[in-house]
Amino acid sequence: MDRADGRDILVDTDGGLDDMLAIRTIAHQQRLWGVTTTWGNVSATIAARNVALAVPDVDVWCGDRTPPASWRPRR
């Protein structure tokens, strides 16, 4: 992905605390190109909001908001 401005890392995250620490570290090094979010610890929408609050100058794209039906527990 080698971009001319040096920002060469795209992070895909479920919004977990460990991911947020990594995102902040990468952003601090001015290497963060963007972030995509997916469901996991929280919904993809909440993960995207959290990332946008943590690194407001970085593009954030929200992926699938909930897991597919096959991943949900059966009752």
Order of alpha helices (4+ residues) and beta strands (2+ residues): beta-alpha-beta-alpha-beta
